[in-house]
Amino acid sequence: MDKKDFENNFAFKSKKSGLPGKQELIGYLPGLLLESELQAIAVVVDADKSVISTWKSISAVLQKVGYSDLPTTPNPEGTVVISANPDLPKVGIWIMPDNETPGEIEDFFLQIIDNEDFRLNHARKSVGELIAQKPDLMSDSNRSKAEAYTWLAWQKEPGRSMGVALKSNWADAKHLLATRLANWFSDTFELEP
């Protein structure tokens, strides 16, 4: 599947432009769940500073729409919710990076790169030194973004995306965390792993 197929068939687009932010996506969930003929929907959002806060926002929307018996915390393997109401779609929820720790997609990505990778270690060191020397240049909360994109810039083909890095085997698509995400996605859409 290429990027265009993904965007046309899977990615939710904001009415503003491009992909929505977390709060915008959560705000659109009731309409997506109630007004569509979807059989299943996958929601992937960054935890940012709090997995629990993000989970509470999503589960509040699900409860308001009619889902019940929701877990109090997300499943580390990825949460899949099935409503007793057959008119509501199955909902898969993955809170980046791993359903347990604060962070974002870049934290997920950094975890599936070999810890011994010299470029990764150098990117981490360089970003750390930059933050120490110029703390007003970037917030420490953007550290994983800086590390991930610095690492990507230091590949044989600089400027490629995280997805291309996975396809090109620069990162480990068979890493336990990547496998958990793939299994969750397969469970959500009833695909064969």
Sine and cosine of phi, psi and omega as CSV:
sin_phi,cos_phi,sin_psi,cos_psi,sin_omega,cos_omega
0.00,0.00,0.78,-0.63,0.03,-1.00
-1.00,-0.04,0.07,-1.00,-0.08,-1.00
-0.86,0.52,-0.66,0.75,-0.02,-1.00
-0.90,0.43,-0.69,0.73,0.06,-1.00
-0.86,0.51,-0.71,0.70,0.01,-1.00
-0.86,0.51,-0.76,0.65,-0.04,-1.00
-0.89,0.46,-0.62,0.78,-0.02,-1.00
-0.96,0.28,-0.54,0.84,-0.12,-0.99
-0.96,-0.28,-0.37,0.93,-0.12,-0.99
-0.80,-0.60,-0.65,0.76,-0.13,-0.99
-0.98,0.21,0.72,-0.69,0.07,-1.00
-1.00,0.08,0.75,-0.66,-0.02,-1.00
-0.96,-0.27,0.63,-0.78,0.06,-1.00
-0.95,0.32,0.50,-0.87,0.10,-0.99
-0.95,0.31,-0.37,0.93,0.01,-1.00
-0.96,0.28,-0.86,0.51,0.08,-1.00
0.15,-0.99,0.68,-0.73,0.06,-1.00
0.94,0.34,-0.42,-0.91,-0.02,-1.00
-0.99,0.13,0.60,-0.80,-0.06,-1.00
-0.98,0.21,0.35,-0.94,0.15,-0.99
-0.98,0.22,0.14,-0.99,-0.07,-1.00
-0.85,0.53,-0.76,0.65,-0.05,-1.00
-0.92,0.40,-0.59,0.81,0.04,-1.00
-0.91,0.42,-0.69,0.72,0.02,-1.00
-0.88,0.47,-0.73,0.68,0.01,-1.00
-0.87,0.49,-0.60,0.80,0.04,-1.00
-0.91,0.41,-0.52,0.85,0.01,-1.00
-0.99,0.13,-0.27,0.96,-0.08,-1.00
-0.81,0.58,-0.74,0.68,-0.03,-1.00
-0.83,0.56,-0.70,0.71,0.01,-1.00
-0.90,0.44,-0.66,0.75,0.02,-1.00
-0.90,0.44,-0.66,0.75,-0.07,-1.00
-0.97,0.26,-0.57,0.82,-0.09,-1.00
-1.00,-0.05,-0.51,0.86,-0.14,-0.99
-0.97,-0.24,0.07,1.00,-0.07,-1.00
-0.93,-0.37,0.21,-0.98,0.07,-1.00
-0.97,-0.26,0.47,0.88,-0.01,-1.00
-0.92,0.39,0.59,-0.81,0.12,-0.99
-1.00,-0.01,-0.51,0.86,-0.01,-1.00
-0.46,-0.89,0.50,-0.87,0.06,-1.00
-0.64,-0.77,0.65,-0.76,0.05,-1.00
-0.94,-0.35,0.75,-0.66,0.02,-1.00
-0.90,-0.43,0.88,-0.48,0.04,-1.00
-0.87,-0.50,0.89,-0.45,-0.01,-1.00
-0.71,-0.71,0.42,-0.91,0.09,-1.00
-0.97,0.24,0.61,-0.79,0.12,-0.99
-0.95,0.33,-0.51,0.86,-0.15,-0.99
0.83,0.55,-0.87,-0.49,-0.08,-1.00
-1.00,0.09,-0.28,0.96,-0.09,-1.00
-0.48,-0.88,0.88,-0.47,0.10,-0.99
-0.90,0.43,-0.70,0.71,-0.07,-1.00
-0.90,0.44,-0.69,0.72,0.03,-1.00
-0.88,0.47,-0.69,0.72,0.03,-1.00
-0.90,0.44,-0.70,0.72,0.01,-1.00
-0.88,0.48,-0.69,0.73,-0.01,-1.00
-0.89,0.46,-0.63,0.78,0.03,-1.00
-0.89,0.46,-0.71,0.71,-0.02,-1.00
-0.94,0.34,-0.72,0.70,-0.05,-1.00
-0.92,0.39,-0.52,0.86,0.07,-1.00
-0.89,0.45,-0.67,0.75,0.05,-1.00
-0.90,0.43,-0.71,0.71,0.00,-1.00
-0.87,0.49,-0.68,0.73,0.02,-1.00
-0.89,0.45,-0.67,0.74,-0.01,-1.00
-0.88,0.47,-0.56,0.83,-0.02,-1.00
-0.98,0.20,-0.42,0.91,0.04,-1.00
0.75,-0.66,0.07,1.00,0.06,-1.00
-0.99,0.17,0.61,-0.79,0.01,-1.00
-0.74,-0.67,0.07,-1.00,0.01,-1.00
0.82,0.58,0.66,0.75,0.03,-1.00
-0.98,0.19,0.60,-0.80,0.06,-1.00
-0.91,0.40,0.41,-0.91,-0.01,-1.00
-0.98,0.22,-0.36,0.93,0.06,-1.00
-0.70,-0.72,0.40,-0.92,0.02,-1.00
-0.94,0.35,0.49,-0.87,0.06,-1.00
-0.95,0.31,0.77,-0.64,0.02,-1.00
-0.85,0.53,-0.41,0.91,0.01,-1.00
-1.00,0.05,0.03,1.00,-0.09,-1.00
0.98,-0.19,0.70,-0.71,-0.06,-1.00
-1.00,-0.09,0.69,-0.73,0.11,-0.99
-0.79,-0.61,0.84,-0.55,-0.07,-1.00
-0.91,-0.41,0.78,-0.63,0.06,-1.00
-0.87,-0.50,0.80,-0.60,-0.02,-1.00
-1.00,0.07,0.48,-0.87,0.12,-0.99
-0.94,0.35,-0.37,0.93,0.04,-1.00
-0.99,0.16,0.92,-0.40,-0.05,-1.00
-0.92,0.40,-0.22,0.97,0.03,-1.00
-0.99,0.15,-0.22,0.98,0.01,-1.00
-0.99,-0.11,0.68,-0.73,-0.02,-1.00
-0.96,0.27,0.35,-0.94,0.16,-0.99
-0.92,0.40,0.65,-0.76,-0.02,-1.00
-0.84,-0.54,0.85,-0.53,0.12,-0.99
-0.98,-0.19,0.71,-0.71,-0.01,-1.00
-0.80,-0.61,0.81,-0.58,0.10,-1.00
-0.82,-0.57,0.85,-0.53,0.02,-1.00
-0.96,-0.27,0.94,-0.34,-0.04,-1.00
-0.91,0.41,0.63,-0.77,0.19,0.98
-1.00,-0.01,-0.48,0.88,-0.18,-0.98
-0.57,-0.82,0.35,0.94,-0.01,-1.00
0.93,0.38,0.09,1.00,-0.06,-1.00
-0.75,-0.66,-0.50,0.87,-0.11,-0.99
-0.86,-0.51,0.49,-0.87,0.07,-1.00
-0.88,0.47,0.46,-0.89,0.05,-1.00
0.56,-0.83,-0.35,-0.94,-0.10,-1.00
-0.51,-0.86,-0.08,-1.00,-0.07,-1.00
-0.86,0.51,-0.56,0.83,0.01,-1.00
-0.90,0.43,-0.54,0.84,0.06,-1.00
-0.92,0.40,-0.64,0.77,0.10,-1.00
-0.85,0.53,-0.79,0.62,-0.05,-1.00
-0.86,0.51,-0.71,0.71,0.00,-1.00
-0.88,0.47,-0.53,0.85,-0.01,-1.00
-0.94,0.35,-0.43,0.90,-0.05,-1.00
-0.99,-0.11,0.16,0.99,0.14,-0.99
-1.00,-0.08,0.65,-0.76,0.00,-1.00
-0.82,0.57,0.83,-0.56,0.00,-1.00
-0.87,0.50,-0.35,0.94,0.02,-1.00
-1.00,0.04,-0.06,1.00,-0.02,-1.00
-0.88,0.48,0.87,-0.49,-0.08,-1.00
-0.91,0.42,-0.55,0.84,0.02,-1.00
-0.91,0.41,-0.65,0.76,0.01,-1.00
-0.90,0.44,-0.73,0.68,0.00,-1.00
-0.89,0.46,-0.62,0.78,0.02,-1.00
-0.94,0.34,-0.62,0.78,0.04,-1.00
-0.88,0.47,-0.70,0.71,0.01,-1.00
-0.88,0.47,-0.69,0.73,0.00,-1.00
-0.91,0.42,-0.71,0.70,-0.03,-1.00
-0.90,0.44,-0.70,0.71,0.01,-1.00
-0.90,0.43,-0.67,0.75,0.04,-1.00
-0.87,0.50,-0.68,0.73,0.03,-1.00
-0.91,0.42,-0.64,0.77,0.02,-1.00
-0.89,0.45,-0.69,0.72,0.02,-1.00
-0.90,0.44,-0.65,0.76,0.00,-1.00
-0.91,0.42,-0.63,0.78,-0.03,-1.00
-0.98,0.20,-0.58,0.81,-0.06,-1.00
-0.70,-0.71,0.95,0.31,-0.08,-1.00
-0.87,0.49,-0.39,0.92,0.01,-1.00
-0.99,0.13,-0.13,0.99,-0.01,-1.00
-0.94,0.33,-0.65,0.76,0.03,-1.00
-0.45,-0.89,0.47,-0.88,0.02,-1.00
-0.99,0.16,0.46,-0.89,0.01,-1.00
-0.89,0.45,-0.38,0.93,0.01,-1.00
-0.93,0.36,-0.32,0.95,0.06,-1.00
-1.00,-0.07,0.15,0.99,-0.07,-1.00
-0.85,0.52,-0.72,0.69,-0.04,-1.00
-0.90,0.43,-0.58,0.81,0.07,-1.00
-0.88,0.47,-0.74,0.67,-0.01,-1.00
-0.88,0.47,-0.67,0.74,0.01,-1.00
-0.91,0.42,-0.71,0.70,-0.04,-1.00
-0.90,0.43,-0.72,0.69,-0.06,-1.00
-0.97,0.24,-0.46,0.89,0.14,-0.99
-0.91,0.41,-0.72,0.70,0.04,-1.00
-0.86,0.52,-0.71,0.71,0.03,-1.00
-0.89,0.46,-0.59,0.81,0.00,-1.00
-0.93,0.37,-0.37,0.93,-0.05,-1.00
-0.99,-0.13,0.29,0.96,0.06,-1.00
-1.00,0.04,0.16,-0.99,0.03,-1.00
-0.87,0.50,-0.51,0.86,0.06,-1.00
-0.88,-0.48,0.99,0.15,-0.07,-1.00
-0.88,0.47,0.46,-0.89,0.09,-1.00
1.00,0.04,0.04,1.00,0.02,-1.00
-0.97,0.24,0.32,-0.95,-0.03,-1.00
-0.99,0.12,0.17,-0.99,0.07,-1.00
-0.89,0.45,-0.60,0.80,0.03,-1.00
-0.89,0.45,-0.67,0.74,0.05,-1.00
-0.91,0.42,-0.61,0.80,0.04,-1.00
-0.87,0.50,-0.64,0.77,0.05,-1.00
-0.93,0.38,-0.73,0.68,0.01,-1.00
-0.87,0.49,-0.57,0.82,-0.04,-1.00
-1.00,0.05,0.08,1.00,0.00,-1.00
0.89,0.46,0.46,0.89,0.11,-0.99
-0.97,0.23,-0.48,0.88,0.08,-1.00
-0.88,-0.47,0.27,-0.96,-0.13,-0.99
-1.00,-0.06,0.99,-0.13,0.03,-1.00
-0.92,0.39,-0.24,0.97,0.01,-1.00
-0.99,-0.14,0.05,1.00,0.05,-1.00
-0.84,0.55,0.53,-0.85,-0.03,-1.00
-0.80,0.60,-0.68,0.74,-0.02,-1.00
-0.92,0.40,-0.67,0.74,0.04,-1.00
-0.90,0.43,-0.61,0.79,0.04,-1.00
-0.91,0.41,-0.66,0.75,0.05,-1.00
-0.86,0.51,-0.70,0.71,0.01,-1.00
-0.89,0.45,-0.71,0.71,0.00,-1.00
-0.89,0.45,-0.66,0.75,0.02,-1.00
-0.91,0.42,-0.67,0.74,0.05,-1.00
-0.87,0.50,-0.71,0.71,0.00,-1.00
-0.88,0.48,-0.70,0.71,0.03,-1.00
-0.88,0.47,-0.67,0.74,0.04,-1.00
-0.90,0.43,-0.66,0.75,-0.02,-1.00
-0.87,0.48,-0.70,0.71,-0.08,-1.00
-0.97,-0.23,0.16,0.99,0.02,-1.00
0.80,0.60,0.76,0.65,0.05,-1.00
-0.98,-0.18,0.35,-0.94,0.10,-0.99
-0.99,0.15,0.74,-0.67,-0.04,-1.00
-0.90,0.43,0.00,0.00,0.00,0.00
